[in-house]
Amino acid sequence: MESKKLRSQQWFGRKGKDGFIYRAWMKNQGIPADEFEGKPVIGICNTWSELTPCNAHFRELAESVKRGILQAGGFPVEFPVMSLGETLMKPTAMLYRNLVSMDVEESIRANPVDAVVLLCGCDKTTPALLMGACSVDIPTIVVSGGPMLTGKYEGKDIGTSDIWRFATDVKAGRMNDEQLSAAEAGMCRSRGHCAVMGTASSMAVMAEALGMALPGNAAIPAVDANRKVLAQYSGRRIVEMVQEDLKPSTILTKKAFENAIDVNTAIGGSTNFIIHLLAIAGRLNVPLDIDAFDAKLKNIPLLVNLQPSGKFFMEDLYYAGGIPAVMQAMAKYLHMDVKTVTGRTWAELLQDAYSLNPDVIANLDKPVKKESGFAIVKGNICPNGAVIKLSAADPALLKHTGKAVVFENIEDYKLRIDDPDLDVDASSVLVLKHVGAKGYPGMPEVGNMSLPQKLLKQGVTDMVRISDGRMSGTGFGTVVLHVSPEAADNGPLALVQNGDLIALDIENRSLDMLLPEGELNRRRAQHAGFANPQTRGYVKLFIDHVEPPHKGCDLDFLKGGSGSEVLRDSH
């Protein structure tokens, strides 16, 4: 490592008082003196937490990373950052994604590390850690925690997407509490994140498709021994990346982002992917806008047959060849000359990849579905765009006009949705306001609203639903999300009233209120607007500075990066 000037030596290579302090206090952990003599220091950024069940095995995973670092001649140092558990955090983990990115950025920059391994699992941990690391821009590699084993209930495979079906069945009287409890007991059979192609899995795929993780990273189950093997290999590789000075800014080119978008289309990935990828691109000043996510650009079909768009699970994807097999199947759409954390291009890495099970990983000639990816719609409800996931929607509703049934906020929705007197039928359009980044705050995953109980009992299974919120990657339905500007940002969504005719036309990529401009102007003049109710703390900072969803919902002052240089010494 003598040929590479190490950042950590600005601390540990110092003479006199400063060097004494930096080394001496580290030595109280029983570290020998020669560890400080020019070895690359590798930070392991750990989102372990018992309050983030998806990441609860990360202490053990970190030990595998450490073994790899030590084998390659590096000096591993593990450090914690705030952990985001999607299942437990209130009001929503998304509120804190940007805060964690700040925690990661400042933890890396402030400390004597030459490179970093990001241990990511639950939904927001992957984008948050990548955002922070990209703003510092030292050699970085992602190690995902892996999906849990497939759930089991009454002899059938189940996953997180089935929760929405179970909840509907309970409301419709087709499932009782005892059956629901039995399904709950069989759902989460091991450590790891959701076993379907939800947001956590989509983010792991994103990291791999961007080239920021070793090939195969996304699909290995959390409890499979090969997950530890990949972690150990990643530890070895990050030491080599220091010598090569291989940074995120070198890997994450516009072509890399385009690859990630195309792969997300082929896997039927989460709509949350859009917001997170836009935020990561913003940290690197890579030009990327919401229109780049529209499936019309390339007409890539659905190749991966996983819930919620298909029937299988992440465990099955691993056995079928993982993301390398998916990327090989769609190679003609990808930039194969893009370099990855391996130092090699996709053309080199995918030579021997192929699908081991065409029922799980299909080919372009015989895809799972011809329609996949996202449609970006615009109109007088969403002038800056909104998104719908095509593979999860009912084709019969992709061109639909219906009367709006409006809920002003999530409390209003919960209060009235199952009221037998609610004026709603199967042709209605459910509209939920004020659940965006500013309005909730944090933009929760409530966009796939449960249907009215009286319609469920009639056998209705889907309706057009519109909101400025998000949807869990495990969810499904004809759901229009991320309406921009949001209602609380004085967006037109705030003007929609009960009974307004709403027209959704996916073929023409439009979503409109069928009202004359004069009526819209009258409503605008009467609209009171939104005042930030928060007076202190991070939540006030978030509401005051969060950007709209079509820009990634980052904080406006976090765009770009500050680099790895520490301008002042502390001693």
Sequence and secondary structure as in RCSB ss.txt:
>XXXX:A:sequence
MESKKLRSQQWFGRKGKDGFIYRAWMKNQGIPADEFEGKPVIGICNTWSELTPCNAHFRELAESVKRGILQAGGF
PVEFPVMSLGETLMKPTAMLYRNLVSMDVEESIRANPVDAVVLLCGCDKTTPALLMGACSVDIPTIVVSGGPMLT
GKYEGKDIGTSDIWRFATDVKAGRMNDEQLSAAEAGMCRSRGHCAVMGTASSMAVMAEALGMALPGNAAIPAVDA
NRKVLAQYSGRRIVEMVQEDLKPSTILTKKAFENAIDVNTAIGGSTNFIIHLLAIAGRLNVPLDIDAFDAKLKNI
PLLVNLQPSGKFFMEDLYYAGGIPAVMQAMAKYLHMDVKTVTGRTWAELLQDAYSLNPDVIANLDKPVKKESGFA
IVKGNICPNGAVIKLSAADPALLKHTGKAVVFENIEDYKLRIDDPDLDVDASSVLVLKHVGAKGYPGMPEVGNMS
LPQKLLKQGVTDMVRISDGRMSGTGFGTVVLHVSPEAADNGPLALVQNGDLIALDIENRSLDMLLPEGELNRRRA
QHAGFANPQTRGYVKLFIDHVEPPHKGCDLDFLKGGSGSEVLRDSH
>XXXX:A:secstr
 TTS  TTHHHHT  HHHHHHHHHHHHTT   GGGGSS  EEEEEE   TTSGGGTTHHHHHHHHHHHHHHTT E
EEEEE     TTT SS GGGGHHHHHHHHHHHHHHS  SEEEEEE STTHHHHHHHHHHHH S EEEEE  B   
EEETTEEE THHHHHHHHHHHTTSS HHHHHHHHHHH  SSSB SSSSHHHHHHHHHHHTTSB TTTTTS TTSH
HHHHHHHHHHHHHHHHHHHT  HHHH  HHHHHHHHHHHHHHT  THHHHHHHHHHHHTT    GGGGBGGGT  
 B B BTTTSSB HHHHHHTTHHHHHHHHTGGGS TT B TTSSBHHHHTTT   S TTTB BTTB SBS  SEE
EEBSSS TT EEEEGGGS GGGSEEEEEEEEESSHHHHHHHTT TT    TT EEEE S STTTTTS  S  S  
  HHHHTTT    EEEESS   TT  SSEEE  SS GGGT GGGG  TT EEEEETTTTEEEE   HHHHHHHHH
H         SHHHHHHHHHB  GGGTS BGGGSS   S   S   
